[in-house]
Amino acid sequence: MPPQIRQTTEDPISHGNKDSGVTFHVVLKQYSSLSKANFFYNRLKDDHPGLAVITRDSITYKVVVNIHAPLSDTVRVSDSLYMILGLPTYYELH
């Protein structure tokens, strides 16, 4: 007998991201200095909406694209950005 799947109308993504509306980040580049991250950010910010520089500490700075989409779109978005920018990317949950 196959396992039963619970059907729900709730959006499972909205529980963790009530403030920002961002589901996940696609990391384009990671830098060890803010000036290098800002230089890369300034080169791309006009052509790519949702671009940001984030840090969780004072050691690493990441240039990311904020995405508000279902988690099932992570591979599609990451592949699209790779085709556009030619950069290997990865995603992080927000």
Disulfide bonds with the S-S distance in Angstrom:
none
